[in-house]
Amino acid sequence: MAKFLAFGEIMLRLSPPGRELLMQSPRFDVWVAGAEANVVTQLARLGHDTGMATMVPDNDLGRAAITTLRGHGVDTAAIALGGERMGLYFVTSGAGLRATEVIYDRAWSSFAEAPSTAWNWDALLDGVDRLHLSGITPALGPVPAESALAAVRAATERAIPVSFDGNWRGKLWERWDSNPRAILTQLVEHADLMFGNHRDIALLLGRDFSGDAEDRRREAADAAFAAFPRLQTIASTARHVEHVDLHRLAARIDTRAAHVQTDEVVLAGIVDRIGGGDAFAAGVLHGLRSGKDIADTARIGLALAALKHSLPGDASLFRQADIDAYLAGGLDVRR
């Protein structure tokens, strides 16, 4: 199996224990984090040959991140050591009617400061059959944006398919004199698979979609397919939040010729919703790389997204047996 390569920043996530407020007590739980790293981690745990291209500082924090990914089966040979600091972010988990809150501390990180010339795409893409990245990388600043564009252009020149997750991060785009629509449009032009909903497509195309529910999503998908000739598949979720501990979630996949949408599942007693979108992306990629049709693929994506809500930390860490048990509806103790 050829290698699946992701390009993006690895960070550390710090959260107060349980559902305490930030600094309510002087300690944190710490996890290795990052959207692209979460995807390759889950795919590796499902048996796929995955690698991560990024840069971390040559210190205990950076090396701990490398060790963690390697422990999950991710090839870390393309992780460069350099720069001065590890990107961080802080997550204060919500409770009841108090929403989860995120604070970023990732400016001037090793990855964000790496010049676009740091990445040798001839070497990095050798033997790769898919490149995956997200809208977080270009949101970090003009240099990471140029690096992301160089990555997708290099992949296209080598006929390597590109998957792109919109992952809108308004707080990051607001930090610099950015033009999100122009930059994201250039990236999506190279993708055959996009993770995003009608709001992401509305941003890309500069227009709204007036239909209701499924009709609006299909209208948006058709508009995206018309605007981006390489694009073949769009995968998305629809989430309804009752309160922090009770959500309803459905999955959808659109192709040029067909679409499928799952029934909603109820997510009760949520442990941690952060990383659910990355788990969904990994599930969809797992399904497609395993030769599943779009209906089965949507169900697999939804299964991993739902399961991630039961797990603290950023990454989804499940095996095929966990997916099978979820799809079979078994909630009793597995003995």
Backbone torsions as a table, in degrees:
resi	resn	phi	psi	omega
1	MET	NA	129.0	178.0
2	ALA	-71.0	161.6	-170.0
3	LYS	-84.3	140.6	172.0
4	PHE	-95.3	120.5	-176.9
5	LEU	-114.3	132.2	173.6
6	ALA	-111.4	147.5	-180.0
7	PHE	-127.2	122.4	179.9
8	GLY	170.3	-176.9	-175.2
9	GLU	-89.5	135.9	167.6
10	ILE	-96.1	134.5	-179.7
11	MET	-127.5	179.7	165.6
12	LEU	-112.4	136.0	175.4
13	ARG	-104.5	130.3	178.7
14	LEU	-117.6	129.7	-180.0
15	SER	-134.6	140.8	172.2
16	PRO	-64.4	151.4	-177.3
17	PRO	-63.5	146.3	178.2
18	GLY	58.9	-128.5	179.3
19	ARG	-120.7	33.9	176.2
20	GLU	-70.8	160.6	171.4
21	LEU	-75.7	158.6	179.2
22	LEU	-58.5	127.2	179.5
23	MET	66.4	15.9	173.6
24	GLN	-62.8	-36.9	169.6
25	SER	-131.9	153.0	-169.4
26	PRO	-82.9	57.9	176.7
27	ARG	-156.5	158.6	-179.2
28	PHE	-135.1	149.4	161.6
29	ASP	-88.9	138.9	-173.8
30	VAL	-125.1	131.9	176.2
31	TRP	-132.4	148.3	167.6
32	VAL	-69.6	137.7	-169.5
33	ALA	-142.9	174.8	178.7
34	GLY	129.9	132.7	-172.5
35	ALA	-57.2	-49.8	-176.9
36	GLU	-69.0	-38.8	177.3
37	ALA	-62.6	-37.3	177.8
38	ASN	-61.6	-40.2	-178.9
39	VAL	-65.8	-48.7	-177.6
40	VAL	-68.4	-31.6	177.6
41	THR	-62.4	-49.7	-179.6
42	GLN	-65.3	-40.7	178.4
43	LEU	-63.2	-40.1	178.9
44	ALA	-62.8	-39.4	179.9
45	ARG	-69.5	-15.5	174.8
46	LEU	-96.9	8.1	172.8
47	GLY	97.3	5.5	-179.6
48	HIS	-85.7	152.5	179.1
49	ASP	-86.2	103.5	-173.7
50	THR	-123.9	154.0	175.7
51	GLY	-139.9	162.7	-178.1
52	MET	-129.8	127.5	174.6
53	ALA	-107.6	120.2	-178.2
54	THR	-165.7	-175.8	173.3
55	MET	-136.1	135.0	176.2
56	VAL	-131.6	157.8	179.3
57	PRO	-69.0	152.6	179.4
58	ASP	-85.4	70.8	177.2
59	ASN	-146.7	-174.7	-175.3
60	ASP	-62.6	-32.5	-179.9
61	LEU	-69.0	-49.3	179.7
62	GLY	-62.4	-41.8	-179.0
63	ARG	-70.2	-30.5	175.7
64	ALA	-65.2	-38.9	177.5
65	ALA	-63.1	-43.4	178.7
66	ILE	-62.2	-45.0	-179.5
67	THR	-61.5	-39.3	179.9
68	THR	-64.3	-48.6	179.3
69	LEU	-62.7	-42.8	179.9
70	ARG	-61.5	-36.3	179.4
71	GLY	-64.8	-25.7	176.9
72	HIS	-89.1	-0.5	177.0
73	GLY	99.5	9.5	179.0
74	VAL	-83.5	135.1	174.6
75	ASP	-71.9	120.5	-176.3
76	THR	-106.4	13.7	-177.1
77	ALA	-62.9	-26.3	-178.1
78	ALA	-92.2	10.8	175.5
79	ILE	-90.0	115.6	-178.9
80	ALA	-87.2	150.4	174.5
81	LEU	-103.9	127.9	-179.3
82	GLY	173.8	174.3	-180.0
83	GLY	76.3	-174.4	-169.9
84	GLU	-111.8	-24.3	-172.7
85	ARG	-148.1	156.3	177.9
86	MET	-90.3	133.8	173.2
87	GLY	-66.1	140.6	-179.5
88	LEU	-127.1	153.9	162.6
89	TYR	-147.1	152.0	-174.5
90	PHE	-113.3	131.6	179.2
91	VAL	-120.8	119.8	172.2
92	THR	-101.5	110.2	-175.9
93	SER	-67.0	138.1	178.5
94	GLY	-77.8	172.8	176.6
95	ALA	-157.8	137.7	179.2
96	GLY	58.8	-118.0	179.6
97	LEU	-98.1	9.4	175.6
98	ARG	-96.2	119.4	-175.6
99	ALA	-75.9	154.7	171.8
100	THR	-66.0	142.8	-177.9
101	GLU	-127.2	141.1	-178.9
102	VAL	-120.5	134.2	173.0
103	ILE	-121.9	126.8	179.2
104	TYR	-94.2	140.4	171.3
105	ASP	-137.6	66.0	-173.0
106	ARG	-126.0	5.0	176.6
107	ALA	-64.4	141.8	178.4
108	TRP	62.8	24.5	175.6
109	SER	-70.5	166.5	179.5
110	SER	-55.7	-44.7	-178.8
111	PHE	-69.1	-44.4	-177.4
112	ALA	-64.8	-29.0	-178.2
113	GLU	-92.9	-6.9	-178.6
114	ALA	-66.3	127.9	178.8
115	PRO	-68.0	156.2	-179.5
116	SER	-62.5	-21.7	178.3
117	THR	-77.3	-4.2	-179.8
118	ALA	-71.6	-16.2	-171.0
119	TRP	-107.5	115.0	178.2
120	ASN	-90.8	93.8	-172.8
121	TRP	-71.4	-24.2	173.6
122	ASP	-59.2	-44.6	-179.5
123	ALA	-77.5	-42.8	-174.7
124	LEU	-65.9	-33.2	-176.5
125	LEU	-94.1	1.6	179.4
126	ASP	-65.8	121.1	179.5
127	GLY	81.0	5.9	-177.6
128	VAL	-89.1	138.7	177.4
129	ASP	-111.6	-4.2	172.0
130	ARG	-159.7	137.4	173.5
131	LEU	-108.4	132.8	179.8
132	HIS	-123.2	134.8	174.8
133	LEU	-153.1	175.4	-174.9
134	SER	-136.3	172.6	179.0
135	GLY	-73.6	-3.3	177.3
136	ILE	-71.3	-41.6	-177.3
137	THR	-57.5	-52.1	179.4
138	PRO	-66.2	-23.3	179.0
139	ALA	-69.2	-16.5	-176.0
140	LEU	-73.9	-19.6	179.4
141	GLY	152.4	174.2	-175.8
142	PRO	-64.0	-34.5	-179.5
143	VAL	-72.5	-49.1	173.5
144	PRO	-58.6	-34.1	177.3
145	ALA	-61.7	-43.4	178.8
146	GLU	-66.6	-35.1	177.5
147	SER	-65.3	-41.3	178.2
148	ALA	-63.0	-43.0	178.8
149	LEU	-64.1	-40.6	177.7
150	ALA	-62.7	-36.7	-179.5
151	ALA	-64.7	-48.3	-176.9
152	VAL	-70.7	-33.5	176.8
153	ARG	-65.2	-41.8	178.9
154	ALA	-63.7	-40.7	178.5
155	ALA	-63.6	-45.1	-179.4
156	THR	-62.5	-41.2	178.4
157	GLU	-59.8	-27.9	-178.3
158	ARG	-101.5	11.2	179.2
159	ALA	59.2	34.5	176.9
160	ILE	-97.3	122.5	179.6
161	PRO	-61.1	149.3	-178.9
162	VAL	-120.7	130.9	169.4
163	SER	-110.2	140.7	-173.6
164	PHE	-135.0	127.5	176.9
165	ASP	-106.0	121.3	-175.4
166	GLY	-56.5	-46.2	174.3
167	ASN	40.1	61.6	-178.0
168	TRP	-63.0	128.5	177.9
169	ARG	-131.0	86.5	-175.8
170	GLY	-58.8	-37.7	-179.0
171	LYS	-61.4	-32.7	-179.8
172	LEU	-78.0	-43.6	179.1
173	TRP	-61.7	-33.2	-177.4
174	GLU	-70.9	-14.4	-176.3
175	ARG	-75.2	-15.6	-177.8
176	TRP	-142.4	167.7	-176.4
177	ASP	-75.8	78.1	-169.6
178	SER	-104.5	162.9	173.2
179	ASN	-129.2	79.2	-172.4
180	PRO	-54.9	-43.3	-176.2
181	ARG	-60.9	-46.0	-177.8
182	ALA	-64.5	-42.7	-177.3
183	ILE	-70.6	-47.3	-178.5
184	LEU	-64.6	-35.9	177.7
185	THR	-60.6	-43.5	179.0
186	GLN	-62.4	-36.5	179.3
187	LEU	-70.0	-46.2	-178.5
188	VAL	-64.7	-27.1	177.0
189	GLU	-56.9	-22.2	-178.6
190	HIS	-98.2	-4.6	-172.6
191	ALA	-93.0	141.2	169.3
192	ASP	-99.1	-16.3	-179.6
193	LEU	-132.9	125.1	179.2
194	MET	-124.6	138.0	171.4
195	PHE	-103.9	114.4	-178.2
196	GLY	173.9	157.5	-178.3
197	ASN	-108.6	-167.4	-176.6
198	HIS	-63.7	-27.0	177.9
199	ARG	-70.8	-39.0	175.7
200	ASP	-63.0	-42.5	-179.9
201	ILE	-67.6	-37.7	177.1
202	ALA	-60.0	-40.4	177.1
203	LEU	-63.3	-43.8	-177.9
204	LEU	-64.8	-39.9	-172.5
205	LEU	-97.8	-7.3	178.4
206	GLY	67.7	35.9	-179.8
207	ARG	-150.9	158.5	176.8
208	ASP	-98.9	164.2	177.5
209	PHE	-122.5	129.8	-165.5
210	SER	-98.3	-8.4	-177.9
211	GLY	-68.6	176.6	178.1
212	ASP	-107.7	137.4	170.2
213	ALA	47.9	-118.5	-174.5
214	GLU	-63.0	-36.9	179.8
215	ASP	-63.0	-39.6	179.9
216	ARG	-66.7	-40.1	179.7
217	ARG	-65.7	-38.3	178.2
218	ARG	-70.4	-38.7	176.8
219	GLU	-59.7	-43.2	179.2
220	ALA	-65.9	-42.0	179.6
221	ALA	-62.0	-45.2	178.8
222	ASP	-60.1	-39.3	179.1
223	ALA	-65.7	-39.9	178.9
224	ALA	-67.0	-42.0	178.1
225	PHE	-61.8	-37.0	178.9
226	ALA	-68.9	-34.4	-175.5
227	ALA	-82.3	-27.0	-173.4
228	PHE	-125.4	97.3	-173.6
229	PRO	-59.4	-30.9	-179.1
230	ARG	-76.4	-21.4	-172.6
231	LEU	-70.1	127.2	-179.0
232	GLN	-118.3	-26.3	-173.7
233	THR	-142.2	137.1	175.7
234	ILE	-127.0	125.7	179.4
235	ALA	-118.3	139.6	-175.9
236	SER	-153.5	165.6	171.9
237	THR	-123.3	158.3	173.3
238	ALA	-123.3	122.9	-175.6
239	ARG	-118.8	134.0	172.8
240	HIS	-119.7	121.7	-175.6
241	VAL	-100.2	115.4	173.7
242	GLU	-82.0	-51.5	168.9
243	HIS	-157.5	-179.7	-170.9
244	VAL	-55.3	-34.0	-175.3
245	ASP	-98.5	5.1	-177.9
246	LEU	-143.0	108.8	178.2
247	HIS	-124.3	161.0	169.3
248	ARG	-121.7	134.7	-172.3
249	LEU	-136.1	136.2	174.2
250	ALA	-131.5	157.5	179.4
251	ALA	-119.1	151.3	-178.7
252	ARG	-143.5	143.2	171.0
253	ILE	-131.5	130.2	174.9
254	ASP	-115.2	134.3	167.2
255	THR	-117.1	179.8	179.4
256	ARG	-66.0	-28.4	-174.4
257	ALA	-106.1	-15.0	-172.1
258	ALA	-156.1	173.0	172.9
259	HIS	-154.1	158.3	176.2
260	VAL	-144.5	140.8	175.6
261	GLN	-133.1	131.8	-179.1
262	THR	-78.9	165.4	167.3
263	ASP	-69.2	157.8	175.5
264	GLU	-70.8	145.4	168.3
265	VAL	-112.8	147.9	178.7
266	VAL	-93.4	125.0	178.1
267	LEU	-106.0	103.8	-178.0
268	ALA	-113.5	151.3	-179.3
269	GLY	64.1	43.3	-174.4
270	ILE	-64.0	130.1	177.1
271	VAL	-87.1	-45.8	-176.5
272	ASP	-163.6	117.9	-179.6
273	ARG	-89.8	-15.8	-179.5
274	ILE	-62.3	132.6	-178.7
275	GLY	91.6	-1.4	179.5
276	GLY	-63.6	-38.6	178.1
277	GLY	-66.3	-37.5	177.2
278	ASP	-66.7	-38.3	176.5
279	ALA	-63.3	-41.2	176.9
280	PHE	-60.3	-47.3	179.2
281	ALA	-58.6	-43.8	178.9
282	ALA	-62.6	-39.1	178.7
283	GLY	-64.5	-42.4	177.8
284	VAL	-63.8	-45.4	179.0
285	LEU	-62.8	-39.6	177.1
286	HIS	-61.0	-45.9	179.7
287	GLY	-61.8	-47.3	-178.5
288	LEU	-65.8	-40.6	-179.7
289	ARG	-72.3	-16.4	177.7
290	SER	-96.2	4.8	176.4
291	GLY	80.5	18.3	180.0
292	LYS	-77.1	155.1	173.5
293	ASP	-77.4	174.3	-171.9
294	ILE	-69.6	-27.4	178.4
295	ALA	-67.5	-48.9	177.8
296	ASP	-65.1	-37.8	-179.7
297	THR	-63.5	-41.7	177.6
298	ALA	-62.3	-40.1	179.6
299	ARG	-66.5	-38.0	178.1
300	ILE	-66.5	-43.8	177.5
301	GLY	-59.2	-44.6	179.2
302	LEU	-65.1	-38.3	179.8
303	ALA	-59.7	-48.0	-179.1
304	LEU	-68.9	-37.0	176.9
305	ALA	-61.3	-44.8	179.9
306	ALA	-65.0	-44.6	-179.3
307	LEU	-63.1	-35.8	-179.9
308	LYS	-59.8	-30.7	179.8
309	HIS	-65.4	-11.9	179.7
310	SER	-93.9	-1.2	-167.6
311	LEU	-124.3	127.6	175.4
312	PRO	-72.5	155.9	-179.7
313	GLY	98.7	-177.0	-174.8
314	ASP	-86.8	-41.7	-168.2
315	ALA	-93.7	145.5	170.0
316	SER	-83.8	131.2	-170.2
317	LEU	-126.0	35.0	-171.3
318	PHE	-93.5	162.3	178.4
319	ARG	-109.1	171.5	179.9
320	GLN	-59.1	-36.0	179.5
321	ALA	-61.4	-33.8	178.4
322	ASP	-68.8	-40.0	176.6
323	ILE	-63.3	-46.4	-179.1
324	ASP	-60.6	-42.2	-180.0
325	ALA	-65.6	-40.2	177.9
326	TYR	-62.5	-47.5	-177.3
327	LEU	-66.5	-27.5	178.0
328	ALA	-78.9	-11.3	177.7
329	GLY	82.2	16.5	-177.6
330	GLY	-84.7	111.8	178.4
331	LEU	-109.9	-2.4	177.4
332	ASP	-75.3	166.6	178.8
333	VAL	-60.0	132.5	177.7
334	ARG	-91.1	109.4	-174.9
335	ARG	-107.2	NA	NA
